[in-house]
Amino acid sequence: MEIDRTITIKALVITALLSASAAVFYSKAHALAVVVGGLVAVANFRLGAKVLKRIVVPGMSSDTGRNAGILSFLVRYAILAVELYVIIGLGIEPVAFLVGLSVVVAAVFVSAPVLKRGEV
């Protein structure tokens, strides 16, 4: 299994676990904010992985890859800024949303032993 897919699956599982915990210990609004944050983080990670694979294609000139990478990251962060503006405007719980945004980082830490062994 490819590393980006492994991290995506683990991030979604962590999102589900954190959301269930938030629903039990806090409220449904917190659980929804964790889910929204997790989905935004996973979508951003998937797009970044896709772009990175495209940039590092053998045979592509370094200038073309660098320009495509810079443009892609700028567009992704502009879209992320708009998403955050809309989400904050809707009144999503900000701390729970940030917890959801951190699921990809948690998934990378969970995957670290597998990465070290080179199984992915």
C-alpha positions as CSV (number, residue, x, y, z in Angstrom):
1,M,0.0,0.0,0.0
2,E,1.3,3.5,-0.8
3,I,2.3,5.7,2.1
4,D,-0.2,8.5,1.2
5,R,-3.1,6.0,1.2
6,T,-1.9,4.5,4.5
7,I,-1.8,7.9,6.1
8,T,-5.2,8.9,4.7
9,I,-6.9,5.8,6.1
10,K,-5.3,6.2,9.5
11,A,-6.2,9.9,9.5
12,L,-9.9,9.0,8.7
13,V,-9.9,6.4,11.5
14,I,-8.4,8.9,14.0
15,T,-11.0,11.5,12.8
16,A,-13.8,9.0,13.6
17,L,-12.4,8.1,17.0
18,L,-11.9,11.8,18.0
19,S,-15.3,12.7,16.7
20,A,-17.0,9.9,18.7
21,S,-15.0,10.9,21.8
22,A,-16.1,14.6,21.3
23,A,-19.7,13.5,20.9
24,V,-19.6,11.5,24.2
25,F,-17.6,13.9,26.3
26,Y,-18.6,17.3,24.8
27,S,-21.4,17.9,22.3
28,K,-22.5,17.1,18.8
29,A,-21.3,20.5,17.7
30,H,-17.8,19.6,18.8
31,A,-18.0,16.2,17.1
32,L,-19.1,17.9,13.9
33,A,-16.2,20.4,14.1
34,V,-13.7,17.6,14.5
35,V,-15.2,15.8,11.5
36,V,-15.1,19.0,9.3
37,G,-11.5,19.7,10.4
38,G,-10.4,16.1,9.7
39,L,-12.0,16.1,6.3
40,V,-10.3,19.4,5.4
41,A,-7.0,18.1,6.6
42,V,-7.3,14.8,4.7
43,A,-8.4,16.6,1.5
44,N,-5.5,19.0,1.8
45,F,-3.1,16.1,2.4
46,R,-4.4,14.2,-0.6
47,L,-4.1,17.1,-2.9
48,G,-0.6,17.8,-1.7
49,A,0.5,14.2,-2.2
50,K,-1.0,14.2,-5.7
51,V,0.8,17.4,-6.7
52,L,4.0,16.2,-5.2
53,K,3.9,13.0,-7.2
54,R,3.2,15.0,-10.3
55,I,6.1,17.3,-9.6
56,V,8.6,14.6,-9.0
57,V,7.8,12.8,-12.3
58,P,11.0,11.5,-13.9
59,G,11.9,13.4,-17.1
60,M,10.2,16.6,-16.1
61,S,12.4,19.7,-16.2
62,S,13.1,21.1,-12.7
63,D,11.8,24.6,-13.7
64,T,8.5,23.2,-14.8
65,G,8.1,21.1,-11.7
66,R,9.1,24.0,-9.4
67,N,6.7,26.4,-11.1
68,A,3.8,23.9,-11.0
69,G,4.6,23.2,-7.3
70,I,4.6,26.8,-6.3
71,L,1.4,27.6,-8.2
72,S,-0.3,24.5,-6.8
73,F,0.6,25.3,-3.2
74,L,-0.6,28.9,-3.6
75,V,-3.9,27.8,-5.0
76,R,-4.3,25.1,-2.3
77,Y,-3.7,27.6,0.5
78,A,-6.0,30.2,-1.1
79,I,-8.7,27.5,-1.1
80,L,-7.9,26.6,2.5
81,A,-8.2,30.2,3.5
82,V,-11.7,30.5,1.9
83,E,-12.7,27.2,3.6
84,L,-11.6,28.5,7.0
85,Y,-13.3,31.8,6.5
86,V,-16.6,30.0,5.7
87,I,-16.2,27.6,8.5
88,I,-15.5,30.3,11.1
89,G,-18.4,32.3,9.7
90,L,-20.7,29.3,10.3
91,G,-19.8,29.2,13.9
92,I,-17.9,25.9,14.0
93,E,-16.2,25.2,17.4
94,P,-12.7,26.5,16.7
95,V,-10.7,24.3,19.1
96,A,-12.5,21.1,18.0
97,F,-11.9,22.2,14.4
98,L,-8.2,22.6,15.1
99,V,-8.1,19.1,16.7
100,G,-9.6,17.8,13.5
101,L,-7.0,19.6,11.4
102,S,-4.3,17.8,13.3
103,V,-5.4,14.2,12.4
104,V,-2.9,14.0,9.5
105,V,0.0,14.8,11.8
106,A,-1.3,12.1,14.2
107,A,-1.6,9.6,11.4
108,V,2.0,10.3,10.4
109,F,3.2,9.7,13.9
110,V,1.2,6.5,14.1
111,S,2.7,5.4,10.8
112,A,6.3,6.1,11.8
113,P,7.2,2.6,12.9
114,V,5.9,1.2,9.6
115,L,7.8,3.8,7.7
116,K,11.0,3.0,9.6
117,R,10.7,-0.7,8.7
118,G,10.1,0.2,5.0
119,E,6.9,-1.8,4.8
120,V,5.1,0.9,2.9
